Amino acid sequence: MPHSATGVSPFYANKGYNPQLTLSLKDIPFHIAHEVAEDLRSLHQFLWDKINTANQAYSKHANARCKPTPN
C-alpha cells in the first residue's frame, strides 16, 4: 500500500522494487548489482524530494493557523 507522502510502499522505498513471491539464489553479475544500487540511490533521492515537498505543504497549512509572535 503506497504511503500518502511518497506514493510508494515502504518496501519499495527500502528495496527499490515490490516484493516477489519467488526467490532466486543464483549469483548476480556486478554490472546488474551496480545498476540496482544506482536505481536505489535515485529512488532514495526521489523519496527525499517527495517527503520534503509534503513537509513544506504540511508546514504551510499548519503555519497558516498560527498567530504571529508578539513583540
N, CA, C and O atoms as a Tripos MOL2 file, in Angstrom:
@<TRIPOS>MOLECULE
protein
  284   283    71     0     0
PROTEIN
NO_CHARGES

@<TRIPOS>ATOM
      1 N           0.8540   -1.1730    0.0000 N.3       1 MET1
      2 CA          0.0000    0.0000    0.0000 C.3       1 MET1
      3 C           0.9010    1.2380    0.0000 C.2       1 MET1
      4 O           1.7700    1.3650    0.8620 O.2       1 MET1
      5 N           0.7030    2.1440   -0.9510 N.am      2 PRO2
      6 CA          1.5370    3.3430   -1.0200 C.3       2 PRO2
      7 C           1.3040    4.2930    0.1520 C.2       2 PRO2
      8 O           0.1890    4.4050    0.6630 O.2       2 PRO2
      9 N           2.3610    4.9670    0.5660 N.am      3 HIS3
     10 CA          2.2700    5.9830    1.6080 C.3       3 HIS3
     11 C           1.7670    7.2720    0.9800 C.2       3 HIS3
     12 O           2.0850    7.5630   -0.1730 O.2       3 HIS3
     13 N           0.9860    8.0470    1.7200 N.am      4 SER4
     14 CA          0.3870    9.2610    1.1610 C.3       4 SER4
     15 C           1.4300   10.3190    0.8080 C.2       4 SER4
     16 O           1.2230   11.0860   -0.1330 O.2       4 SER4
     17 N           2.5380   10.3810    1.5330 N.am      5 ALA5
     18 CA          3.5530   11.4070    1.2570 C.3       5 ALA5
     19 C           4.4460   11.0480    0.0790 C.2       5 ALA5
     20 O           4.8550   11.9270   -0.6800 O.2       5 ALA5
     21 N           4.7540    9.7490   -0.0830 N.am      6 THR6
     22 CA          5.7160    9.3470   -1.1100 C.3       6 THR6
     23 C           5.0750    8.7320   -2.3390 C.2       6 THR6
     24 O           5.6380    8.7890   -3.4320 O.2       6 THR6
     25 N           3.9050    8.1450   -2.1660 N.am      7 GLY7
     26 CA          3.2470    7.4760   -3.2870 C.3       7 GLY7
     27 C           3.7800    6.0780   -3.5560 C.2       7 GLY7
     28 O           3.3770    5.4430   -4.5300 O.2       7 GLY7
     29 N           4.6900    5.5820   -2.7000 N.am      8 VAL8
     30 CA          5.2110    4.2250   -2.8550 C.3       8 VAL8
     31 C           5.1110    3.4930   -1.5220 C.2       8 VAL8
     32 O           4.9790    4.1160   -0.4690 O.2       8 VAL8
     33 N           5.1750    2.1620   -1.5790 N.am      9 SER9
     34 CA          5.1060    1.3710   -0.3540 C.3       9 SER9
     35 C           6.4290    1.4680    0.4050 C.2       9 SER9
     36 O           7.4640    1.7470   -0.2000 O.2       9 SER9
     37 N           6.4120    1.2420    1.7180 N.am     10 PRO10
     38 CA          7.6650    1.2400    2.4810 C.3      10 PRO10
     39 C           8.6630    0.2010    1.9640 C.2      10 PRO10
     40 O           9.8670    0.4580    1.9600 O.2      10 PRO10
     41 N           8.1890   -0.9540    1.5330 N.am     11 PHE11
     42 CA          9.0830   -1.9770    0.9850 C.3      11 PHE11
     43 C           9.7910   -1.4420   -0.2470 C.2      11 PHE11
     44 O          11.0030   -1.5990   -0.3910 O.2      11 PHE11
     45 N           9.0320   -0.8070   -1.1390 N.am     12 TYR12
     46 CA          9.6160   -0.2500   -2.3570 C.3      12 TYR12
     47 C          10.6250    0.8390   -2.0150 C.2      12 TYR12
     48 O          11.6660    0.9480   -2.6640 O.2      12 TYR12
     49 N          10.3270    1.6400   -1.0060 N.am     13 ALA13
     50 CA         11.2370    2.7080   -0.5940 C.3      13 ALA13
     51 C          12.5610    2.1460   -0.0810 C.2      13 ALA13
     52 O          13.6100    2.7540   -0.2910 O.2      13 ALA13
     53 N          12.5260    1.0040    0.5810 N.am     14 ASN14
     54 CA         13.7390    0.3980    1.1280 C.3      14 ASN14
     55 C          14.5060   -0.4390    0.1230 C.2      14 ASN14
     56 O          15.7360   -0.4800    0.1600 O.2      14 ASN14
     57 N          13.7970   -1.1030   -0.7700 N.am     15 LYS15
     58 CA         14.4420   -2.0610   -1.6610 C.3      15 LYS15
     59 C          14.5180   -1.6080   -3.1170 C.2      15 LYS15
     60 O          15.3840   -2.0650   -3.8630 O.2      15 LYS15
     61 N          13.6200   -0.7140   -3.5250 N.am     16 GLY16
     62 CA         13.6210   -0.2540   -4.9100 C.3      16 GLY16
     63 C          12.7940   -1.1140   -5.8430 C.2      16 GLY16
     64 O          12.8180   -0.9120   -7.0570 O.2      16 GLY16
     65 N          12.0670   -2.0650   -5.2960 N.am     17 TYR17
     66 CA         11.1770   -2.9110   -6.0900 C.3      17 TYR17
     67 C          10.0960   -3.4550   -5.1730 C.2      17 TYR17
     68 O          10.2430   -3.4520   -3.9510 O.2      17 TYR17
     69 N           9.0160   -3.9180   -5.7690 N.am     18 ASN18
     70 CA          7.9490   -4.5290   -4.9790 C.3      18 ASN18
     71 C           8.2840   -5.9970   -4.7470 C.2      18 ASN18
     72 O           8.9170   -6.6180   -5.6010 O.2      18 ASN18
     73 N           7.8750   -6.5710   -3.6110 N.am     19 PRO19
     74 CA          8.2530   -7.9480   -3.2880 C.3      19 PRO19
     75 C           7.6900   -8.9590   -4.2770 C.2      19 PRO19
     76 O           6.5960   -8.7950   -4.8170 O.2      19 PRO19
     77 N           8.4800  -10.0120   -4.4970 N.am     20 GLN20
     78 CA          8.0470  -11.1240   -5.3390 C.3      20 GLN20
     79 C           7.9200  -12.3590   -4.4600 C.2      20 GLN20
     80 O           8.5760  -12.4660   -3.4240 O.2      20 GLN20
     81 N           7.0880  -13.2730   -4.8740 N.am     21 LEU21
     82 CA          6.8830  -14.4770   -4.0750 C.3      21 LEU21
     83 C           7.9300  -15.5470   -4.3540 C.2      21 LEU21
     84 O           8.0720  -16.4870   -3.5730 O.2      21 LEU21
     85 N           8.6660  -15.4180   -5.4570 N.am     22 THR22
     86 CA          9.6960  -16.4030   -5.7760 C.3      22 THR22
     87 C          11.0560  -15.8730   -5.3440 C.2      22 THR22
     88 O          11.2570  -14.6610   -5.2680 O.2      22 THR22
     89 N          11.9930  -16.7790   -5.0600 N.am     23 LEU23
     90 CA         13.3220  -16.4140   -4.6030 C.3      23 LEU23
     91 C          14.3470  -17.1160   -5.4730 C.2      23 LEU23
     92 O          14.2620  -18.3240   -5.6960 O.2      23 LEU23
     93 N          15.3090  -16.3600   -5.9580 N.am     24 SER24
     94 CA         16.3760  -16.9280   -6.7770 C.3      24 SER24
     95 C          17.6910  -16.7890   -6.0260 C.2      24 SER24
     96 O          18.0120  -15.7060   -5.5360 O.2      24 SER24
     97 N          18.4500  -17.8660   -5.9330 N.am     25 LEU25
     98 CA         19.7140  -17.8460   -5.2090 C.3      25 LEU25
     99 C          20.9240  -17.8120   -6.1380 C.2      25 LEU25
    100 O          22.0490  -18.0330   -5.6880 O.2      25 LEU25
    101 N          20.7150  -17.5410   -7.4180 N.am     26 LYS26
    102 CA         21.8450  -17.5060   -8.3520 C.3      26 LYS26
    103 C          22.6350  -16.2070   -8.1860 C.2      26 LYS26
    104 O          22.1080  -15.1990   -7.7150 O.2      26 LYS26
    105 N          23.9040  -16.2520   -8.5810 N.am     27 ASP27
    106 CA         24.7730  -15.0800   -8.4880 C.3      27 ASP27
    107 C          24.2790  -13.9680   -9.4050 C.2      27 ASP27
    108 O          23.7090  -14.2180  -10.4670 O.2      27 ASP27
    109 N          24.5130  -12.7380   -8.9670 N.am     28 ILE28
    110 CA         24.1350  -11.5710   -9.7500 C.3      28 ILE28
    111 C          25.4170  -10.9370  -10.2770 C.2      28 ILE28
    112 O          26.3190  -10.6460   -9.4920 O.2      28 ILE28
    113 N          25.5210  -10.7160  -11.5960 N.am     29 PRO29
    114 CA         26.7130  -10.0670  -12.1500 C.3      29 PRO29
    115 C          26.9010   -8.6620  -11.5730 C.2      29 PRO29
    116 O          25.9300   -7.9940  -11.2170 O.2      29 PRO29
    117 N          28.1660   -8.2200  -11.4840 N.am     30 PHE30
    118 CA         28.4900   -6.9310  -10.8830 C.3      30 PHE30
    119 C          27.7370   -5.7940  -11.5480 C.2      30 PHE30
    120 O          27.2010   -4.9290  -10.8560 O.2      30 PHE30
    121 N          27.6830   -5.7730  -12.8800 N.am     31 HIS31
    122 CA         27.0360   -4.6440  -13.5630 C.3      31 HIS31
    123 C          25.5510   -4.5520  -13.2240 C.2      31 HIS31
    124 O          24.9970   -3.4540  -13.1790 O.2      31 HIS31
    125 N          24.9130   -5.6720  -12.9900 N.am     32 ILE32
    126 CA         23.4990   -5.6500  -12.6010 C.3      32 ILE32
    127 C          23.3720   -5.1590  -11.1580 C.2      32 ILE32
    128 O          22.4840   -4.3640  -10.8480 O.2      32 ILE32
    129 N          24.2560   -5.6300  -10.2780 N.am     33 ALA33
    130 CA         24.2280   -5.1740   -8.8830 C.3      33 ALA33
    131 C          24.4820   -3.6700   -8.8170 C.2      33 ALA33
    132 O          23.8410   -2.9640   -8.0390 O.2      33 ALA33
    133 N          25.4140   -3.1810   -9.6330 N.am     34 HIS34
    134 CA         25.7070   -1.7440   -9.6700 C.3      34 HIS34
    135 C          24.4880   -0.9670  -10.1670 C.2      34 HIS34
    136 O          24.1650    0.0930   -9.6300 O.2      34 HIS34
    137 N          23.8190   -1.4850  -11.1780 N.am     35 GLU35
    138 CA         22.6150   -0.8360  -11.7110 C.3      35 GLU35
    139 C          21.5120   -0.7780  -10.6500 C.2      35 GLU35
    140 O          20.8350    0.2410  -10.5110 O.2      35 GLU35
    141 N          21.3370   -1.8560   -9.9140 N.am     36 VAL36
    142 CA         20.3330   -1.8850   -8.8440 C.3      36 VAL36
    143 C          20.6880   -0.8580   -7.7700 C.2      36 VAL36
    144 O          19.8130   -0.1530   -7.2680 O.2      36 VAL36
    145 N          21.9710   -0.7740   -7.4200 N.am     37 ALA37
    146 CA         22.4020    0.1980   -6.4110 C.3      37 ALA37
    147 C          22.1520    1.6280   -6.8910 C.2      37 ALA37
    148 O          21.7060    2.4680   -6.1100 O.2      37 ALA37
    149 N          22.4320    1.9140   -8.1610 N.am     38 GLU38
    150 CA         22.1760    3.2510   -8.7140 C.3      38 GLU38
    151 C          20.6810    3.5500   -8.7380 C.2      38 GLU38
    152 O          20.2660    4.6630   -8.4130 O.2      38 GLU38
    153 N          19.8780    2.5750   -9.1170 N.am     39 ASP39
    154 CA         18.4230    2.7630   -9.1190 C.3      39 ASP39
    155 C          17.9180    3.0620   -7.7080 C.2      39 ASP39
    156 O          17.0450    3.9100   -7.5230 O.2      39 ASP39
    157 N          18.4630    2.3710   -6.7280 N.am     40 LEU40
    158 CA         18.0570    2.5800   -5.3390 C.3      40 LEU40
    159 C          18.4780    3.9670   -4.8530 C.2      40 LEU40
    160 O          17.7300    4.6280   -4.1330 O.2      40 LEU40
    161 N          19.6840    4.4120   -5.2500 N.am     41 ARG41
    162 CA         20.1320    5.7540   -4.8920 C.3      41 ARG41
    163 C          19.2020    6.7980   -5.5000 C.2      41 ARG41
    164 O          18.8220    7.7560   -4.8280 O.2      41 ARG41
    165 N          18.8350    6.6190   -6.7610 N.am     42 SER42
    166 CA         17.9070    7.5480   -7.4160 C.3      42 SER42
    167 C          16.5430    7.5340   -6.7330 C.2      42 SER42
    168 O          15.9210    8.5810   -6.5560 O.2      42 SER42
    169 N          16.0860    6.3590   -6.3550 N.am     43 LEU43
    170 CA         14.8070    6.2400   -5.6670 C.3      43 LEU43
    171 C          14.8430    6.9780   -4.3350 C.2      43 LEU43
    172 O          13.8970    7.6880   -3.9960 O.2      43 LEU43
    173 N          15.9200    6.8170   -3.5810 N.am     44 HIS44
    174 CA         16.0160    7.4970   -2.2880 C.3      44 HIS44
    175 C          16.0230    9.0120   -2.4550 C.2      44 HIS44
    176 O          15.4340    9.7240   -1.6420 O.2      44 HIS44
    177 N          16.6830    9.5150   -3.4990 N.am     45 GLN45
    178 CA         16.6620   10.9540   -3.7600 C.3      45 GLN45
    179 C          15.2470   11.4040   -4.1130 C.2      45 GLN45
    180 O          14.7880   12.4410   -3.6340 O.2      45 GLN45
    181 N          14.5540   10.6300   -4.9480 N.am     46 PHE46
    182 CA         13.1720   10.9320   -5.3270 C.3      46 PHE46
    183 C          12.2810   10.9770   -4.0860 C.2      46 PHE46
    184 O          11.4750   11.8940   -3.9290 O.2      46 PHE46
    185 N          12.4280    9.9810   -3.2040 N.am     47 LEU47
    186 CA         11.6100    9.9230   -1.9920 C.3      47 LEU47
    187 C          11.9330   11.0740   -1.0510 C.2      47 LEU47
    188 O          11.0300   11.6400   -0.4350 O.2      47 LEU47
    189 N          13.2150   11.4290   -0.9330 N.am     48 TRP48
    190 CA         13.5910   12.5610   -0.0960 C.3      48 TRP48
    191 C          12.9120   13.8230   -0.6110 C.2      48 TRP48
    192 O          12.3860   14.6110    0.1750 O.2      48 TRP48
    193 N          12.9210   14.0190   -1.9340 N.am     49 ASP49
    194 CA         12.2660   15.1870   -2.5330 C.3      49 ASP49
    195 C          10.7630   15.1820   -2.2600 C.2      49 ASP49
    196 O          10.1920   16.2200   -1.9250 O.2      49 ASP49
    197 N          10.1190   14.0230   -2.4010 N.am     50 LYS50
    198 CA          8.6730   13.9210   -2.1580 C.3      50 LYS50
    199 C           8.3400   14.2190   -0.6940 C.2      50 LYS50
    200 O           7.3830   14.9380   -0.4050 O.2      50 LYS50
    201 N           9.1250   13.6690    0.2180 N.am     51 ILE51
    202 CA          8.8810   13.8980    1.6430 C.3      51 ILE51
    203 C           9.1160   15.3640    1.9870 C.2      51 ILE51
    204 O           8.3560   15.9470    2.7600 O.2      51 ILE51
    205 N          10.1530   15.9610    1.4240 N.am     52 ASN52
    206 CA         10.4290   17.3700    1.6650 C.3      52 ASN52
    207 C           9.2760   18.2370    1.1620 C.2      52 ASN52
    208 O           8.8630   19.1750    1.8450 O.2      52 ASN52
    209 N           8.7570   17.9320   -0.0180 N.am     53 THR53
    210 CA          7.6170   18.6710   -0.5670 C.3      53 THR53
    211 C           6.3920   18.5140    0.3280 C.2      53 THR53
    212 O           5.6880   19.4880    0.5960 O.2      53 THR53
    213 N           6.1370   17.2940    0.7900 N.am     54 ALA54
    214 CA          4.9940   17.0510    1.6750 C.3      54 ALA54
    215 C           5.1650   17.8130    2.9880 C.2      54 ALA54
    216 O           4.2070   18.4000    3.4920 O.2      54 ALA54
    217 N           6.3740   17.8060    3.5430 N.am     55 ASN55
    218 CA          6.6230   18.5350    4.7940 C.3      55 ASN55
    219 C           6.4050   20.0320    4.6220 C.2      55 ASN55
    220 O           5.8620   20.6840    5.5130 O.2      55 ASN55
    221 N           6.8170   20.5780    3.4980 N.am     56 GLN56
    222 CA          6.5980   22.0010    3.2370 C.3      56 GLN56
    223 C           5.1100   22.3140    3.1540 C.2      56 GLN56
    224 O           4.6550   23.3330    3.6750 O.2      56 GLN56
    225 N           4.3550   21.4400    2.4990 N.am     57 ALA57
    226 CA          2.9040   21.6490    2.3970 C.3      57 ALA57
    227 C           2.2530   21.5620    3.7760 C.2      57 ALA57
    228 O           1.3840   22.3700    4.1050 O.2      57 ALA57
    229 N           2.6700   20.5870    4.5820 N.am     58 TYR58
    230 CA          2.1180   20.4490    5.9280 C.3      58 TYR58
    231 C           2.4550   21.6850    6.7630 C.2      58 TYR58
    232 O           1.6030   22.2000    7.4880 O.2      58 TYR58
    233 N           3.6920   22.1550    6.6600 N.am     59 SER59
    234 CA          4.1100   23.3390    7.4210 C.3      59 SER59
    235 C           3.3140   24.5660    7.0060 C.2      59 SER59
    236 O           2.8680   25.3400    7.8520 O.2      59 SER59
    237 N           3.1380   24.7410    5.7060 N.am     60 LYS60
    238 CA          2.3920   25.9010    5.2080 C.3      60 LYS60
    239 C           0.9640   25.8810    5.7540 C.2      60 LYS60
    240 O           0.4500   26.9070    6.1990 O.2      60 LYS60
    241 N           0.3330   24.7170    5.7180 N.am     61 HIS61
    242 CA         -1.0340   24.5840    6.2110 C.3      61 HIS61
    243 C          -1.0940   24.8410    7.7210 C.2      61 HIS61
    244 O          -1.9740   25.5580    8.1950 O.2      61 HIS61
    245 N          -0.1660   24.2590    8.4660 N.am     62 ALA62
    246 CA         -0.1600   24.4150    9.9290 C.3      62 ALA62
    247 C           0.1790   25.8480   10.3260 C.2      62 ALA62
    248 O          -0.4260   26.3970   11.2460 O.2      62 ALA62
    249 N           1.1300   26.4470    9.6470 N.am     63 ASN63
    250 CA          1.5470   27.8050    9.9900 C.3      63 ASN63
    251 C           0.4950   28.8460    9.6280 C.2      63 ASN63
    252 O           0.4970   29.9410   10.1900 O.2      63 ASN63
    253 N          -0.3950   28.5270    8.7080 N.am     64 ALA64
    254 CA         -1.4490   29.4720    8.3220 C.3      64 ALA64
    255 C          -2.4000   29.7300    9.4860 C.2      64 ALA64
    256 O          -3.0360   30.7820    9.5520 O.2      64 ALA64
    257 N          -2.4950   28.7730   10.4000 N.am     65 ARG65
    258 CA         -3.3940   28.9070   11.5500 C.3      65 ARG65
    259 C          -2.7090   29.4930   12.7720 C.2      65 ARG65
    260 O          -3.3600   29.7250   13.7900 O.2      65 ARG65
    261 N          -1.4050   29.7380   12.6910 N.am     66 CYS66
    262 CA         -0.6590   30.2670   13.8380 C.3      66 CYS66
    263 C          -0.7440   31.7860   13.8860 C.2      66 CYS66
    264 O          -0.8030   32.4650   12.8610 O.2      66 CYS66
    265 N          -0.7480   32.2820   15.0890 N.am     67 LYS67
    266 CA         -0.7250   33.7300   15.2840 C.3      67 LYS67
    267 C           0.7300   34.1930   15.2890 C.2      67 LYS67
    268 O           1.6170   33.4470   15.7020 O.2      67 LYS67
    269 N           0.9760   35.4170   14.8350 N.am     68 PRO68
    270 CA          2.3530   35.9250   14.8650 C.3      68 PRO68
    271 C           2.8600   36.0460   16.3020 C.2      68 PRO68
    272 O           2.0780   36.2310   17.2340 O.2      68 PRO68
    273 N           4.1500   35.9400   16.4620 N.am     69 THR69
    274 CA          4.7750   36.0810   17.7740 C.3      69 THR69
    275 C           4.6690   37.5340   18.2290 C.2      69 THR69
    276 O           4.9750   38.4410   17.4560 O.2      69 THR69
    277 N           4.2400   37.7700   19.4720 N.am     70 PRO70
    278 CA          4.1540   39.1540   19.9490 C.3      70 PRO70
    279 C           5.5510   39.7630   20.1020 C.2      70 PRO70
    280 O           6.5200   39.0630   20.3960 O.2      70 PRO70
    281 N           5.6290   41.0730   19.8960 N.am     71 ASN71
    282 CA          6.9230   41.7730   20.0140 C.3      71 ASN71
    283 C           7.2650   42.0560   21.4320 C.2      71 ASN71
    284 O           8.3150   42.6360   21.7090 O.2      71 ASN71
@<TRIPOS>BOND
     1     1     2 1
     2     2     3 1
     3     3     4 2
     4     3     5 am
     5     5     6 1
     6     6     7 1
     7     7     8 2
     8     7     9 am
     9     9    10 1
    10    10    11 1
    11    11    12 2
    12    11    13 am
    13    13    14 1
    14    14    15 1
    15    15    16 2
    16    15    17 am
    17    17    18 1
    18    18    19 1
    19    19    20 2
    20    19    21 am
    21    21    22 1
    22    22    23 1
    23    23    24 2
    24    23    25 am
    25    25    26 1
    26    26    27 1
    27    27    28 2
    28    27    29 am
    29    29    30 1
    30    30    31 1
    31    31    32 2
    32    31    33 am
    33    33    34 1
    34    34    35 1
    35    35    36 2
    36    35    37 am
    37    37    38 1
    38    38    39 1
    39    39    40 2
    40    39    41 am
    41    41    42 1
    42    42    43 1
    43    43    44 2
    44    43    45 am
    45    45    46 1
    46    46    47 1
    47    47    48 2
    48    47    49 am
    49    49    50 1
    50    50    51 1
    51    51    52 2
    52    51    53 am
    53    53    54 1
    54    54    55 1
    55    55    56 2
    56    55    57 am
    57    57    58 1
    58    58    59 1
    59    59    60 2
    60    59    61 am
    61    61    62 1
    62    62    63 1
    63    63    64 2
    64    63    65 am
    65    65    66 1
    66    66    67 1
    67    67    68 2
    68    67    69 am
    69    69    70 1
    70    70    71 1
    71    71    72 2
    72    71    73 am
    73    73    74 1
    74    74    75 1
    75    75    76 2
    76    75    77 am
    77    77    78 1
    78    78    79 1
    79    79    80 2
    80    79    81 am
    81    81    82 1
    82    82    83 1
    83    83    84 2
    84    83    85 am
    85    85    86 1
    86    86    87 1
    87    87    88 2
    88    87    89 am
    89    89    90 1
    90    90    91 1
    91    91    92 2
    92    91    93 am
    93    93    94 1
    94    94    95 1
    95    95    96 2
    96    95    97 am
    97    97    98 1
    98    98    99 1
    99    99   100 2
   100    99   101 am
   101   101   102 1
   102   102   103 1
   103   103   104 2
   104   103   105 am
   105   105   106 1
   106   106   107 1
   107   107   108 2
   108   107   109 am
   109   109   110 1
   110   110   111 1
   111   111   112 2
   112   111   113 am
   113   113   114 1
   114   114   115 1
   115   115   116 2
   116   115   117 am
   117   117   118 1
   118   118   119 1
   119   119   120 2
   120   119   121 am
   121   121   122 1
   122   122   123 1
   123   123   124 2
   124   123   125 am
   125   125   126 1
   126   126   127 1
   127   127   128 2
   128   127   129 am
   129   129   130 1
   130   130   131 1
   131   131   132 2
   132   131   133 am
   133   133   134 1
   134   134   135 1
   135   135   136 2
   136   135   137 am
   137   137   138 1
   138   138   139 1
   139   139   140 2
   140   139   141 am
   141   141   142 1
   142   142   143 1
   143   143   144 2
   144   143   145 am
   145   145   146 1
   146   146   147 1
   147   147   148 2
   148   147   149 am
   149   149   150 1
   150   150   151 1
   151   151   152 2
   152   151   153 am
   153   153   154 1
   154   154   155 1
   155   155   156 2
   156   155   157 am
   157   157   158 1
   158   158   159 1
   159   159   160 2
   160   159   161 am
   161   161   162 1
   162   162   163 1
   163   163   164 2
   164   163   165 am
   165   165   166 1
   166   166   167 1
   167   167   168 2
   168   167   169 am
   169   169   170 1
   170   170   171 1
   171   171   172 2
   172   171   173 am
   173   173   174 1
   174   174   175 1
   175   175   176 2
   176   175   177 am
   177   177   178 1
   178   178   179 1
   179   179   180 2
   180   179   181 am
   181   181   182 1
   182   182   183 1
   183   183   184 2
   184   183   185 am
   185   185   186 1
   186   186   187 1
   187   187   188 2
   188   187   189 am
   189   189   190 1
   190   190   191 1
   191   191   192 2
   192   191   193 am
   193   193   194 1
   194   194   195 1
   195   195   196 2
   196   195   197 am
   197   197   198 1
   198   198   199 1
   199   199   200 2
   200   199   201 am
   201   201   202 1
   202   202   203 1
   203   203   204 2
   204   203   205 am
   205   205   206 1
   206   206   207 1
   207   207   208 2
   208   207   209 am
   209   209   210 1
   210   210   211 1
   211   211   212 2
   212   211   213 am
   213   213   214 1
   214   214   215 1
   215   215   216 2
   216   215   217 am
   217   217   218 1
   218   218   219 1
   219   219   220 2
   220   219   221 am
   221   221   222 1
   222   222   223 1
   223   223   224 2
   224   223   225 am
   225   225   226 1
   226   226   227 1
   227   227   228 2
   228   227   229 am
   229   229   230 1
   230   230   231 1
   231   231   232 2
   232   231   233 am
   233   233   234 1
   234   234   235 1
   235   235   236 2
   236   235   237 am
   237   237   238 1
   238   238   239 1
   239   239   240 2
   240   239   241 am
   241   241   242 1
   242   242   243 1
   243   243   244 2
   244   243   245 am
   245   245   246 1
   246   246   247 1
   247   247   248 2
   248   247   249 am
   249   249   250 1
   250   250   251 1
   251   251   252 2
   252   251   253 am
   253   253   254 1
   254   254   255 1
   255   255   256 2
   256   255   257 am
   257   257   258 1
   258   258   259 1
   259   259   260 2
   260   259   261 am
   261   261   262 1
   262   262   263 1
   263   263   264 2
   264   263   265 am
   265   265   266 1
   266   266   267 1
   267   267   268 2
   268   267   269 am
   269   269   270 1
   270   270   271 1
   271   271   272 2
   272   271   273 am
   273   273   274 1
   274   274   275 1
   275   275   276 2
   276   275   277 am
   277   277   278 1
   278   278   279 1
   279   279   280 2
   280   279   281 am
   281   281   282 1
   282   282   283 1
   283   283   284 2
@<TRIPOS>SUBSTRUCTURE
     1 MET1         2 RESIDUE 1 A MET
     2 PRO2         6 RESIDUE 1 A PRO
     3 HIS3        10 RESIDUE 1 A HIS
     4 SER4        14 RESIDUE 1 A SER
     5 ALA5        18 RESIDUE 1 A ALA
     6 THR6        22 RESIDUE 1 A THR
     7 GLY7        26 RESIDUE 1 A GLY
     8 VAL8        30 RESIDUE 1 A VAL
     9 SER9        34 RESIDUE 1 A SER
    10 PRO10       38 RESIDUE 1 A PRO
    11 PHE11       42 RESIDUE 1 A PHE
    12 TYR12       46 RESIDUE 1 A TYR
    13 ALA13       50 RESIDUE 1 A ALA
    14 ASN14       54 RESIDUE 1 A ASN
    15 LYS15       58 RESIDUE 1 A LYS
    16 GLY16       62 RESIDUE 1 A GLY
    17 TYR17       66 RESIDUE 1 A TYR
    18 ASN18       70 RESIDUE 1 A ASN
    19 PRO19       74 RESIDUE 1 A PRO
    20 GLN20       78 RESIDUE 1 A GLN
    21 LEU21       82 RESIDUE 1 A LEU
    22 THR22       86 RESIDUE 1 A THR
    23 LEU23       90 RESIDUE 1 A LEU
    24 SER24       94 RESIDUE 1 A SER
    25 LEU25       98 RESIDUE 1 A LEU
    26 LYS26      102 RESIDUE 1 A LYS
    27 ASP27      106 RESIDUE 1 A ASP
    28 ILE28      110 RESIDUE 1 A ILE
    29 PRO29      114 RESIDUE 1 A PRO
    30 PHE30      118 RESIDUE 1 A PHE
    31 HIS31      122 RESIDUE 1 A HIS
    32 ILE32      126 RESIDUE 1 A ILE
    33 ALA33      130 RESIDUE 1 A ALA
    34 HIS34      134 RESIDUE 1 A HIS
    35 GLU35      138 RESIDUE 1 A GLU
    36 VAL36      142 RESIDUE 1 A VAL
    37 ALA37      146 RESIDUE 1 A ALA
    38 GLU38      150 RESIDUE 1 A GLU
    39 ASP39      154 RESIDUE 1 A ASP
    40 LEU40      158 RESIDUE 1 A LEU
    41 ARG41      162 RESIDUE 1 A ARG
    42 SER42      166 RESIDUE 1 A SER
    43 LEU43      170 RESIDUE 1 A LEU
    44 HIS44      174 RESIDUE 1 A HIS
    45 GLN45      178 RESIDUE 1 A GLN
    46 PHE46      182 RESIDUE 1 A PHE
    47 LEU47      186 RESIDUE 1 A LEU
    48 TRP48      190 RESIDUE 1 A TRP
    49 ASP49      194 RESIDUE 1 A ASP
    50 LYS50      198 RESIDUE 1 A LYS
    51 ILE51      202 RESIDUE 1 A ILE
    52 ASN52      206 RESIDUE 1 A ASN
    53 THR53      210 RESIDUE 1 A THR
    54 ALA54      214 RESIDUE 1 A ALA
    55 ASN55      218 RESIDUE 1 A ASN
    56 GLN56      222 RESIDUE 1 A GLN
    57 ALA57      226 RESIDUE 1 A ALA
    58 TYR58      230 RESIDUE 1 A TYR
    59 SER59      234 RESIDUE 1 A SER
    60 LYS60      238 RESIDUE 1 A LYS
    61 HIS61      242 RESIDUE 1 A HIS
    62 ALA62      246 RESIDUE 1 A ALA
    63 ASN63      250 RESIDUE 1 A ASN
    64 ALA64      254 RESIDUE 1 A ALA
    65 ARG65      258 RESIDUE 1 A ARG
    66 CYS66      262 RESIDUE 1 A CYS
    67 LYS67      266 RESIDUE 1 A LYS
    68 PRO68      270 RESIDUE 1 A PRO
    69 THR69      274 RESIDUE 1 A THR
    70 PRO70      278 RESIDUE 1 A PRO
    71 ASN71      282 RESIDUE 1 A ASN
